[in-house]
């Protein structure tokens, strides 16, 4: 596992180094992250609104049940059926507790919805900041490109011709490969 961890750390370090050298790509990565967060938040908000609607329907249904049982209690008490009235009062009390629980759940869902709406506003603001910073970097890069001296059109640097086979290059590659292989063997022997 150590070899993979080392390799992963190496790749992460190279990525961070690359992003430091190319800040415009880092801003693009940040903007993409913000876009994903915004999409996730919107999906969650839609789910919460659905939960809120279902809870409202359940609360309304529970309130109607409470009202029906309250009327039943009044009728059986008027008829002198005290045992039946006591059972109906217990049912009404259970429905009231259920209604209170549903109301609490709905309040929690509403609070989470409000938090998500606030978060969406913050994400939108942050995305605008990132876009503005990226635009400023592009403008700065364009200005720097215009101000940098360009060689006269007649001068064109040409690299020296490379032969397809370079014995020194081949020898050096072999040495690097052997060195890396020996290093891996040493690490695996230790781990």
Backbone as ProteinMPNN parsed JSONL, in Angstrom:
{"seq_chain_A": "XXXXXXXXXXXXXXXXXXXXXXXXXXXXXXXXXXXXXXXXXXXXXXXXXXXXXXXXXXXXXXXXXXXXXXXXXXXXXXXXXXXXXXXXXXXXXXXXXXXXXXXXXXXXXXXXXXXXXXXXXXXXXXXXXXXXXXXXXXXXXXXXXXXXXXXXXXXXXXXXXXXXXXXXXXXXXXXXXXXXXXXXXXXXXXX", "coords_chain_A": {"N_chain_A": [[0.822, -1.19, 0.0], [2.05, 1.193, 0.586], [3.53, 1.997, -1.631], [1.573, 2.793, -3.457], [0.429, 4.878, -2.019], [2.616, 6.615, -1.881], [2.901, 7.161, -4.595], [0.441, 8.379, -5.108], [0.659, 10.669, -3.481], [2.796, 11.862, -4.775], [1.604, 12.442, -7.272], [-0.41, 14.234, -6.452], [1.159, 16.312, -5.462], [2.448, 17.136, -7.812], [0.226, 17.988, -9.254], [-0.67, 20.153, -7.672], [1.549, 21.81, -7.952], [1.469, 22.263, -10.696], [-0.975, 23.633, -10.887], [-0.325, 25.93, -9.435], [1.47, 27.066, -11.173], [-0.178, 27.59, -13.289], [-2.474, 29.554, -12.789], [-4.936, 30.218, -13.909], [-6.147, 27.833, -14.572], [-6.555, 26.771, -12.09], [-8.522, 28.485, -11.143], [-10.552, 27.786, -12.899], [-11.004, 25.173, -12.042], [-11.927, 25.669, -9.449], [-14.243, 27.085, -10.061], [-15.698, 25.078, -11.345], [-16.067, 23.3, -9.217], [-17.686, 24.892, -7.59], [-19.901, 25.095, -9.247], [-20.789, 22.434, -9.218], [-21.398, 22.168, -6.485], [-23.472, 23.996, -6.324], [-25.379, 22.772, -7.986], [-25.858, 20.412, -6.525], [-26.906, 21.525, -4.177], [-29.229, 22.713, -5.184], [-30.662, 20.423, -6.034], [-31.051, 19.181, -3.541], [-32.588, 21.132, -2.316], [-34.929, 21.034, -3.85], [-35.78, 18.463, -3.123], [-36.264, 18.931, -0.394], [-38.36, 20.797, -0.545], [-40.321, 19.154, -1.591], [-40.604, 17.341, 0.569], [-41.569, 19.138, 2.454], [-44.068, 19.804, 1.363], [-45.342, 17.296, 1.489], [-45.363, 16.929, 4.264], [-46.995, 19.077, 5.044], [-49.416, 18.252, 3.937], [-49.843, 15.934, 5.469], [-50.084, 17.088, 8.0], [-52.394, 18.607, 7.681], [-54.238, 16.545, 7.212], [-54.061, 15.196, 9.662], [-54.996, 17.2, 11.354], [-57.657, 17.33, 10.519], [-58.475, 14.778, 11.298], [-58.222, 15.054, 14.07], [-60.155, 16.98, 14.557], [-62.461, 15.536, 13.812], [-62.449, 13.47, 15.755], [-62.747, 15.017, 18.019], [-65.336, 15.979, 17.763], [-66.67, 13.541, 17.899], [-66.097, 12.843, 20.548], [-67.574, 14.77, 21.942], [-70.145, 14.004, 21.197], [-70.395, 11.342, 22.271], [-70.04, 11.859, 24.983], [-72.242, 13.438, 25.475], [-74.157, 11.52, 25.159], [-73.701, 10.004, 27.334], [-71.846, 7.966, 27.373], [-69.267, 7.262, 28.898], [-66.994, 5.592, 29.043], [-66.419, 5.059, 26.372], [-65.986, 7.671, 25.578], [-63.642, 8.282, 26.976], [-61.784, 6.62, 25.676], [-61.887, 7.78, 23.159], [-60.862, 10.299, 23.761], [-58.236, 9.595, 24.344], [-57.414, 8.782, 21.811], [-57.636, 11.216, 20.459], [-55.669, 12.689, 21.828], [-53.391, 11.256, 21.094], [-53.377, 11.815, 18.373], [-52.956, 14.565, 18.492], [-50.353, 14.633, 19.543], [-49.032, 13.407, 17.416], [-49.526, 15.312, 15.425], [-48.071, 17.469, 16.487], [-45.473, 16.425, 16.305], [-45.224, 16.186, 13.521], [-45.427, 18.873, 12.851], [-43.098, 19.87, 14.027], [-41.194, 18.495, 12.492], [-41.711, 19.662, 10.001], [-40.985, 22.293, 10.533], [-38.243, 21.944, 10.892], [-37.509, 21.11, 8.314], [-38.159, 23.407, 6.865], [-36.316, 25.192, 7.987], [-33.901, 24.056, 7.138], [-34.249, 24.374, 4.403], [-34.184, 27.17, 4.187], [-31.54, 27.601, 4.996], [-30.197, 26.355, 2.886], [-30.993, 27.987, 0.765], [-29.709, 30.343, 1.494], [-27.081, 29.43, 1.323], [-26.971, 28.904, -1.432], [-27.075, 31.515, -2.408], [-24.622, 32.438, -1.423], [-22.879, 30.778, -2.828], [-23.391, 31.613, -5.442], [-22.45, 34.247, -5.294], [-19.747, 33.757, -4.76], [-19.032, 32.404, -7.108], [-19.285, 34.485, -8.947], [-17.236, 36.119, -8.027], [-15.023, 34.497, -8.588], [-15.224, 34.31, -11.365], [-14.804, 37.002, -12.031], [-12.191, 37.338, -11.099], [-10.867, 35.541, -12.77], [-11.326, 36.75, -15.244], [-9.913, 39.122, -14.846], [-7.331, 38.084, -14.611], [-7.005, 37.041, -17.197], [-7.107, 39.398, -18.685], [-4.871, 40.688, -17.659], [-2.88, 38.918, -18.475], [-3.126, 39.156, -21.232], [-2.433, 41.829, -21.548], [0.192, 41.73, -20.643], [1.271, 40.114, -22.604], [1.063, 41.78, -24.805], [2.827, 43.786, -24.101], [5.251, 42.537, -23.904], [8.457, 42.189, -25.372], [8.722, 41.351, -28.768], [10.452, 39.224, -30.978], [12.124, 40.414, -33.94], [10.511, 40.031, -37.141], [12.184, 38.778, -39.01], [13.925, 37.216, -37.601], [14.038, 33.986, -36.625], [14.101, 31.6, -34.268], [15.708, 28.518, -34.54], [15.715, 25.234, -33.538], [18.487, 23.043, -32.933], [19.026, 20.385, -35.24], [17.683, 17.185, -34.48], [18.824, 13.97, -34.152], [17.253, 10.886, -34.946], [18.117, 8.81, -33.356], [19.818, 8.859, -30.415], [22.605, 7.975, -28.852], [23.628, 8.635, -26.3], [21.388, 9.694, -24.998], [19.765, 7.401, -24.963], [21.306, 5.713, -23.362], [21.254, 7.146, -20.983], [18.516, 7.051, -20.364], [18.19, 4.309, -19.916], [19.78, 4.056, -17.63], [18.304, 5.674, -15.809], [15.884, 4.21, -15.677], [16.792, 1.776, -14.602], [17.719, 2.715, -12.134], [15.327, 3.634, -10.934], [13.953, 1.209, -10.795], [15.58, -0.222, -9.01], [15.23, 1.368, -6.751], [12.472, 0.963, -6.265], [12.547, -1.782, -5.68], [14.041, -1.721, -3.329], [12.298, -0.296, -1.648], [10.079, -2.007, -1.599], [11.193, -4.182, -0.402], [11.621, -3.194, 2.154], [9.037, -2.547, 2.971]], "CA_chain_A": [[0.0, 0.0, 0.0], [2.923, 2.349, 0.681], [3.925, 2.433, -2.97], [0.448, 3.528, -4.036], [0.313, 6.138, -1.281], [3.703, 7.475, -2.353], [2.571, 7.578, -5.957], [-0.685, 9.312, -4.998], [1.198, 11.921, -2.961], [3.592, 12.438, -5.852], [0.687, 13.026, -8.261], [-1.052, 15.405, -5.852], [2.162, 17.384, -5.409], [2.635, 17.632, -9.188], [-0.981, 18.726, -9.623], [-0.631, 21.44, -6.975], [2.601, 22.599, -8.59], [0.966, 22.656, -12.012], [-2.003, 24.652, -10.694], [0.335, 27.172, -9.037], [2.084, 27.641, -12.371], [-1.264, 27.965, -14.206], [-3.58, 29.943, -11.891], [-6.227, 30.271, -14.608], [-6.733, 26.496, -14.487], [-7.025, 26.615, -10.718], [-9.805, 29.19, -11.063], [-11.544, 26.962, -13.605], [-11.326, 24.051, -11.161], [-12.752, 26.205, -8.364], [-15.554, 27.396, -10.629], [-16.389, 23.801, -11.575], [-16.483, 22.821, -7.897], [-18.82, 25.715, -7.168], [-21.043, 24.722, -10.082], [-21.277, 21.154, -8.696], [-22.03, 22.432, -5.188], [-24.743, 24.663, -6.586], [-26.31, 21.769, -8.511], [-26.233, 19.552, -5.395], [-27.767, 22.299, -3.279], [-30.539, 22.869, -5.834], [-31.363, 19.135, -5.955], [-31.465, 18.989, -2.155], [-33.668, 22.079, -2.056], [-36.142, 20.477, -4.479], [-36.208, 17.363, -2.247], [-36.814, 19.504, 0.837], [-39.667, 21.394, -0.851], [-41.24, 18.015, -1.693], [-40.874, 16.886, 1.934], [-42.405, 20.149, 3.104], [-45.435, 19.642, 0.844], [-45.911, 16.064, 2.051], [-45.629, 17.167, 5.682], [-48.173, 19.953, 5.142], [-50.595, 17.416, 3.666], [-50.044, 15.074, 6.634], [-50.558, 17.935, 9.105], [-53.796, 18.917, 7.394], [-55.009, 15.308, 7.419], [-54.08, 14.953, 11.109], [-55.895, 18.208, 11.947], [-59.032, 16.904, 10.219], [-58.76, 13.631, 12.173], [-58.41, 15.588, 15.431], [-61.479, 17.634, 14.576], [-63.484, 14.484, 13.761], [-62.479, 12.797, 17.046], [-63.276, 15.968, 19.001], [-66.802, 15.951, 17.598], [-67.113, 12.24, 18.417], [-66.026, 12.903, 22.01], [-68.72, 15.561, 22.399], [-71.373, 13.202, 20.997], [-70.508, 10.223, 23.209], [-70.205, 12.402, 26.329], [-73.642, 13.867, 25.583], [-74.961, 10.305, 25.255], [-73.406, 9.364, 28.608], [-70.91, 6.849, 27.159], [-68.013, 7.774, 29.435], [-65.889, 4.707, 28.696], [-66.129, 5.316, 24.965], [-65.459, 9.036, 25.517], [-62.252, 8.238, 27.446], [-60.997, 6.028, 24.591], [-61.832, 8.779, 22.087], [-59.933, 11.341, 24.212], [-56.881, 9.052, 24.161], [-57.118, 8.843, 20.374], [-57.437, 12.624, 20.124], [-54.379, 13.082, 22.39], [-52.355, 10.643, 20.245], [-53.352, 12.584, 17.128], [-52.33, 15.858, 18.799], [-48.905, 14.388, 19.62], [-48.58, 13.161, 16.042], [-49.544, 16.61, 14.751], [-46.936, 18.251, 16.988], [-44.251, 15.862, 15.714], [-45.202, 16.578, 12.108], [-45.164, 20.314, 12.811], [-41.669, 20.022, 14.318], [-40.456, 18.049, 11.304], [-41.865, 20.667, 8.956], [-40.167, 23.45, 10.919], [-36.856, 21.573, 10.593], [-37.339, 21.113, 6.853], [-38.16, 24.814, 6.439], [-35.043, 25.795, 8.401], [-32.862, 23.544, 6.225], [-34.477, 25.019, 3.106], [-33.677, 28.537, 4.278], [-30.076, 27.523, 5.019], [-29.752, 26.05, 1.528], [-31.182, 29.177, -0.06], [-28.61, 31.237, 1.859], [-25.875, 28.839, 0.743], [-27.016, 29.131, -2.887], [-26.691, 32.913, -2.61], [-23.181, 32.543, -1.182], [-22.195, 30.12, -3.944], [-23.515, 32.495, -6.609], [-21.523, 35.361, -5.072], [-18.377, 33.231, -4.905], [-18.812, 32.136, -8.535], [-19.07, 35.783, -9.596], [-15.888, 36.558, -7.654], [-14.057, 33.676, -9.323], [-15.295, 34.745, -12.769], [-14.161, 38.317, -12.131], [-10.753, 37.14, -10.926], [-10.377, 34.888, -13.993], [-11.328, 37.769, -16.299], [-8.8, 40.025, -14.553], [-6.094, 37.374, -14.962], [-6.912, 36.984, -18.661], [-6.777, 40.747, -19.155], [-3.483, 40.94, -17.261], [-2.028, 38.093, -19.346], [-3.169, 39.757, -22.569], [-1.649, 43.058, -21.49], [1.603, 41.342, -20.535], [1.677, 39.592, -23.916], [1.215, 42.922, -25.709], [3.967, 44.591, -23.683], [6.517, 41.804, -23.987], [9.112, 42.418, -26.665], [8.679, 40.224, -29.692], [11.611, 39.279, -31.863], [11.786, 40.912, -35.274], [9.974, 38.955, -37.966], [13.188, 38.063, -39.78], [14.645, 36.303, -36.736], [13.263, 32.838, -36.153], [15.018, 30.639, -33.66], [15.502, 27.134, -34.968], [16.465, 24.328, -32.682], [19.403, 22.202, -33.692], [18.357, 19.161, -35.674], [17.892, 16.038, -33.597], [18.851, 12.704, -34.869], [16.252, 10.015, -34.354], [18.737, 7.948, -32.359], [20.884, 9.515, -29.673], [23.106, 6.929, -27.962], [23.761, 9.13, -24.936], [20.02, 9.767, -24.48], [19.341, 6.02, -24.721], [22.07, 5.218, -22.225], [20.752, 7.839, -19.804], [17.179, 6.506, -20.071], [18.381, 2.987, -19.327], [20.28, 4.257, -16.277], [17.172, 6.15, -14.998], [14.958, 3.1, -15.475], [17.418, 0.85, -13.663], [17.734, 3.359, -10.811], [13.964, 3.618, -10.395], [13.643, -0.173, -10.473], [16.293, -0.549, -7.782], [14.558, 2.096, -5.665], [11.226, 0.247, -5.985], [12.895, -3.046, -5.023], [14.416, -1.399, -1.944], [11.09, 0.092, -0.901], [9.243, -3.186, -1.402], [11.897, -5.031, 0.566], [11.421, -2.601, 3.477], [7.611, -2.517, 3.317]], "C_chain_A": [[0.867, 1.255, 0.0], [3.329, 2.893, -0.668], [2.814, 3.253, -3.612], [0.243, 4.869, -3.334], [1.38, 7.123, -1.729], [3.401, 8.029, -3.742], [1.444, 8.606, -5.951], [-0.198, 10.667, -4.486], [2.027, 12.636, -4.02], [2.684, 13.123, -6.88], [-0.002, 14.276, -7.717], [-0.093, 16.588, -5.805], [2.378, 17.98, -6.799], [1.421, 18.448, -9.632], [-0.995, 20.097, -8.961], [0.402, 22.365, -7.607], [2.129, 23.127, -9.944], [-0.075, 23.769, -11.87], [-1.403, 25.976, -10.229], [0.951, 27.868, -10.244], [1.039, 28.122, -13.374], [-2.497, 28.353, -13.386], [-4.936, 29.998, -12.596], [-6.921, 28.91, -14.567], [-7.257, 26.229, -13.082], [-8.383, 27.304, -10.555], [-10.895, 28.407, -11.782], [-11.971, 25.783, -12.734], [-12.227, 24.509, -10.016], [-14.157, 26.494, -8.879], [-16.356, 26.121, -10.876], [-16.883, 23.207, -10.256], [-17.712, 23.586, -7.413], [-20.075, 25.362, -7.958], [-21.647, 23.399, -9.583], [-21.977, 21.338, -7.346], [-23.397, 23.069, -5.374], [-25.783, 23.662, -7.086], [-26.781, 20.844, -7.392], [-27.205, 20.273, -4.458], [-29.159, 22.473, -3.882], [-31.339, 21.561, -5.788], [-31.886, 18.889, -4.541], [-32.626, 19.912, -1.815], [-34.983, 21.589, -2.652], [-36.686, 19.333, -3.616], [-36.869, 17.9, -0.981], [-38.186, 20.133, 0.597], [-40.719, 20.288, -0.994], [-41.602, 17.475, -0.319], [-41.808, 17.847, 2.65], [-43.853, 20.017, 2.653], [-46.095, 18.402, 1.427], [-46.251, 16.246, 3.525], [-46.847, 18.063, 5.877], [-49.446, 19.148, 4.918], [-50.891, 16.509, 4.864], [-50.581, 15.874, 7.822], [-52.03, 18.263, 8.906], [-54.687, 17.703, 7.651], [-55.145, 15.008, 8.907], [-55.019, 15.942, 11.799], [-57.353, 17.832, 11.698], [-59.426, 15.711, 11.083], [-59.023, 14.095, 13.606], [-59.786, 16.213, 15.551], [-62.599, 16.585, 14.611], [-63.595, 13.784, 15.118], [-63.001, 13.732, 18.143], [-64.812, 15.991, 18.953], [-67.356, 14.641, 18.157], [-67.121, 12.241, 19.946], [-67.247, 13.638, 22.551], [-70.017, 14.75, 22.291], [-71.502, 12.087, 22.036], [-70.636, 10.703, 24.648], [-71.651, 12.833, 26.548], [-74.555, 12.65, 25.742], [-74.674, 9.545, 26.545], [-72.479, 8.165, 28.487], [-69.505, 7.274, 27.595], [-66.804, 6.903, 29.079], [-65.448, 4.933, 27.254], [-65.523, 6.723, 24.789], [-63.991, 9.057, 25.948], [-61.34, 7.661, 26.348], [-60.839, 7.03, 23.442], [-60.883, 9.913, 22.471], [-58.484, 10.88, 24.054], [-56.47, 9.115, 22.688], [-56.838, 10.284, 19.951], [-56.074, 13.109, 20.621], [-53.233, 12.505, 21.534], [-52.239, 11.405, 18.926], [-52.717, 13.956, 17.332], [-50.81, 15.708, 18.889], [-48.33, 14.179, 18.22], [-48.514, 14.479, 15.261], [-48.37, 17.485, 15.184], [-45.614, 17.748, 16.402], [-44.125, 16.283, 14.246], [-44.869, 18.064, 11.967], [-43.678, 20.585, 13.068], [-40.81, 19.599, 13.128], [-40.531, 19.091, 10.201], [-41.036, 21.912, 9.273], [-38.693, 23.173, 10.62], [-36.57, 21.61, 9.101], [-37.297, 22.549, 6.331], [-36.836, 25.496, 6.798], [-33.918, 25.333, 7.473], [-33.008, 24.177, 4.844], [-33.931, 26.439, 3.106], [-32.152, 28.565, 4.289], [-29.532, 27.247, 3.618], [-29.914, 27.25, 0.606], [-30.086, 30.208, 0.222], [-27.307, 30.739, 1.237], [-25.839, 29.059, -0.77], [-26.627, 30.572, -3.216], [-25.189, 33.105, -2.435], [-22.392, 31.916, -2.323], [-22.238, 31.016, -5.175], [-22.551, 33.677, -6.488], [-20.088, 34.91, -5.296], [-18.061, 32.943, -6.375], [-18.559, 33.43, -9.29], [-17.67, 36.302, -9.288], [-14.837, 35.799, -8.449], [-14.036, 34.076, -10.789], [-14.578, 36.081, -12.961], [-12.639, 38.182, -12.012], [-10.151, 36.499, -12.176], [-10.308, 35.9, -15.14], [-10.168, 38.743, -16.101], [-7.467, 39.368, -14.909], [-5.908, 37.31, -16.474], [-6.515, 38.34, -19.225], [-5.318, 41.073, -18.842], [-2.526, 40.155, -18.16], [-1.985, 38.679, -20.756], [-2.334, 41.029, -22.608], [-0.158, 42.737, -21.414], [2.113, 40.827, -21.878], [1.893, 40.737, -24.902], [2.472, 43.716, -25.373], [5.294, 43.866, -23.823], [7.141, 42.016, -25.357], [9.05, 41.15, -27.511], [9.867, 40.328, -30.619], [11.205, 39.807, -33.23], [11.362, 39.744, -36.166], [11.04, 38.169, -38.715], [13.929, 37.038, -38.93], [13.72, 35.196, -36.282], [14.231, 31.824, -35.569], [14.7, 29.233, -34.157], [16.343, 26.237, -34.085], [17.412, 23.493, -33.53], [18.697, 20.913, -34.096], [18.7, 18.009, -34.736], [17.91, 14.783, -34.446], [17.843, 11.777, -34.197], [16.843, 9.106, -33.265], [19.905, 8.675, -31.721], [21.409, 8.498, -28.656], [23.239, 7.392, -26.512], [22.384, 9.203, -24.262], [19.521, 8.373, -24.109], [20.033, 5.448, -23.488], [21.558, 5.848, -20.921], [19.377, 7.31, -19.403], [17.29, 5.139, -19.401], [18.834, 3.118, -17.876], [19.149, 4.721, -15.346], [16.216, 5.023, -14.679], [15.52, 2.114, -14.461], [17.424, 1.426, -12.256], [16.36, 3.322, -10.168], [13.559, 2.211, -9.996], [14.325, -0.597, -9.18], [15.647, 0.122, -6.572], [13.261, 1.396, -5.276], [11.511, -1.061, -5.247], [13.26, -2.792, -3.563], [13.197, -1.066, -1.103], [10.227, -1.126, -0.613], [9.881, -4.144, -0.412], [11.717, -4.534, 1.978], [9.987, -2.735, 3.941], [7.083, -3.874, 3.464]], "O_chain_A": [[0.454, 2.283, -0.537], [3.46, 4.104, -0.843], [3.073, 4.283, -4.235], [-0.076, 5.871, -3.973], [1.106, 8.306, -1.934], [3.619, 9.208, -4.02], [1.484, 9.585, -6.696], [-0.605, 11.705, -5.009], [1.969, 13.859, -4.149], [2.958, 14.245, -7.306], [-0.16, 15.263, -8.435], [-0.481, 17.725, -6.073], [2.481, 19.199, -6.941], [1.564, 19.471, -10.301], [-1.297, 21.097, -9.613], [0.156, 23.56, -7.775], [2.362, 24.286, -10.289], [-0.065, 24.734, -12.634], [-1.913, 27.038, -10.585], [0.957, 29.096, -10.331], [1.335, 28.967, -14.219], [-3.453, 27.583, -13.295], [-5.974, 29.842, -11.952], [-8.15, 28.842, -14.531], [-8.268, 25.55, -12.901], [-9.283, 26.769, -9.907], [-12.037, 28.368, -11.324], [-13.15, 25.432, -12.689], [-13.178, 23.817, -9.655], [-15.145, 26.184, -8.213], [-17.563, 26.092, -10.638], [-17.99, 22.673, -10.189], [-18.658, 22.996, -6.892], [-21.176, 25.331, -7.409], [-22.868, 23.256, -9.529], [-23.022, 20.737, -7.095], [-24.356, 22.732, -4.679], [-26.937, 23.698, -6.658], [-27.966, 20.522, -7.312], [-28.196, 19.697, -4.009], [-30.158, 22.388, -3.168], [-32.543, 21.577, -5.536], [-33.02, 18.444, -4.36], [-33.547, 19.515, -1.102], [-36.035, 21.715, -2.026], [-37.893, 19.234, -3.397], [-37.903, 17.393, -0.546], [-39.076, 20.017, 1.439], [-41.864, 20.457, -0.575], [-42.768, 17.18, -0.057], [-42.722, 17.43, 3.362], [-44.768, 20.108, 3.471], [-47.263, 18.438, 1.814], [-47.292, 15.78, 3.99], [-47.648, 17.829, 6.782], [-50.437, 19.336, 5.622], [-52.051, 16.332, 5.236], [-51.435, 15.389, 8.563], [-52.819, 18.204, 9.849], [-55.761, 17.826, 8.239], [-56.216, 14.613, 9.367], [-55.751, 15.572, 12.716], [-58.194, 18.001, 12.582], [-60.562, 15.627, 11.55], [-59.929, 13.596, 14.273], [-60.494, 15.997, 16.535], [-63.569, 16.733, 15.354], [-64.703, 13.527, 15.589], [-63.632, 13.272, 19.095], [-65.479, 16.018, 19.987], [-68.396, 14.637, 18.815], [-68.039, 11.704, 20.567], [-67.881, 13.184, 23.503], [-70.871, 14.802, 23.176], [-72.571, 11.896, 22.617], [-71.272, 10.033, 25.462], [-72.222, 12.638, 27.621], [-75.602, 12.736, 26.383], [-75.332, 8.544, 26.827], [-72.348, 7.407, 29.449], [-68.661, 7.604, 26.762], [-65.714, 7.423, 28.84], [-64.254, 4.99, 26.957], [-64.649, 6.925, 23.945], [-63.183, 9.769, 25.352], [-60.242, 8.172, 26.127], [-59.775, 7.112, 22.828], [-60.172, 10.438, 21.614], [-57.612, 11.664, 23.681], [-55.334, 9.456, 22.36], [-55.914, 10.542, 19.179], [-55.393, 13.858, 19.92], [-52.236, 13.182, 21.283], [-51.137, 11.616, 18.42], [-52.019, 14.456, 16.45], [-50.067, 16.546, 18.379], [-47.271, 14.712, 17.888], [-47.558, 14.725, 14.527], [-47.749, 18.158, 14.36], [-44.744, 18.543, 16.048], [-43.053, 16.683, 13.794], [-44.12, 18.459, 11.073], [-43.073, 21.428, 12.406], [-39.826, 20.258, 12.795], [-39.532, 19.374, 9.54], [-40.453, 22.516, 8.373], [-37.976, 24.056, 10.152], [-35.517, 22.083, 8.673], [-36.492, 22.871, 5.457], [-36.3, 26.278, 6.013], [-33.077, 26.137, 7.071], [-32.012, 24.483, 4.189], [-33.29, 26.865, 2.145], [-31.537, 29.435, 3.673], [-28.528, 27.831, 3.21], [-29.059, 27.501, -0.243], [-29.594, 30.865, -0.695], [-26.527, 31.523, 0.694], [-24.785, 29.368, -1.325], [-25.927, 30.817, -4.198], [-24.556, 33.838, -3.196], [-21.363, 32.448, -2.741], [-21.235, 31.162, -5.874], [-21.911, 34.063, -7.467], [-19.308, 35.603, -5.948], [-16.951, 33.209, -6.835], [-17.709, 33.472, -10.179], [-16.996, 36.853, -10.159], [-13.87, 36.39, -8.929], [-12.969, 34.173, -11.395], [-13.84, 36.268, -13.928], [-11.894, 38.837, -12.741], [-9.054, 36.867, -12.596], [-9.35, 35.905, -15.912], [-9.516, 39.144, -17.065], [-6.575, 40.024, -15.447], [-4.802, 37.498, -16.98], [-5.687, 38.425, -20.132], [-4.618, 41.663, -19.664], [-1.483, 40.671, -18.559], [-0.934, 38.696, -21.396], [-1.616, 41.282, -23.576], [0.657, 43.402, -22.052], [3.26, 41.079, -22.245], [2.796, 40.678, -25.737], [3.116, 44.26, -26.27], [6.349, 44.5, -23.857], [6.448, 42.023, -26.374], [9.292, 40.042, -27.033], [10.249, 41.432, -31.007], [10.051, 39.657, -33.631], [11.801, 38.611, -35.969], [10.824, 36.999, -39.029], [14.503, 36.091, -39.467], [12.718, 35.457, -35.617], [15.07, 31.263, -36.275], [13.54, 28.824, -34.182], [17.541, 26.462, -33.91], [17.158, 23.265, -34.713], [17.854, 20.411, -33.353], [19.83, 17.872, -34.267], [17.087, 14.597, -35.342], [17.612, 11.885, -32.992], [16.128, 8.687, -32.355], [20.86, 9.059, -32.397], [20.713, 8.193, -27.687], [22.985, 6.614, -25.592], [22.234, 8.821, -23.101], [18.918, 8.191, -23.051], [19.404, 4.776, -22.67], [21.443, 5.176, -19.895], [19.108, 7.139, -18.214], [16.577, 4.848, -18.442], [18.352, 2.403, -16.997], [19.035, 4.229, -14.223], [15.776, 4.887, -13.537], [14.806, 1.667, -13.563], [17.163, 0.71, -11.29], [16.238, 3.011, -8.983], [12.895, 2.024, -8.977], [13.712, -1.26, -8.344], [15.531, -0.479, -5.505], [12.974, 1.246, -4.089], [10.803, -1.411, -4.303], [12.852, -3.536, -2.671], [13.085, -1.514, 0.038], [9.7, -1.267, 0.49], [9.184, -4.837, 0.329], [11.662, -5.332, 2.914], [9.719, -2.996, 5.114], [5.899, -4.048, 3.755]]}, "name": "protein", "num_of_chains": 1, "seq": "XXXXXXXXXXXXXXXXXXXXXXXXXXXXXXXXXXXXXXXXXXXXXXXXXXXXXXXXXXXXXXXXXXXXXXXXXXXXXXXXXXXXXXXXXXXXXXXXXXXXXXXXXXXXXXXXXXXXXXXXXXXXXXXXXXXXXXXXXXXXXXXXXXXXXXXXXXXXXXXXXXXXXXXXXXXXXXXXXXXXXXXXXXXXXXX"}
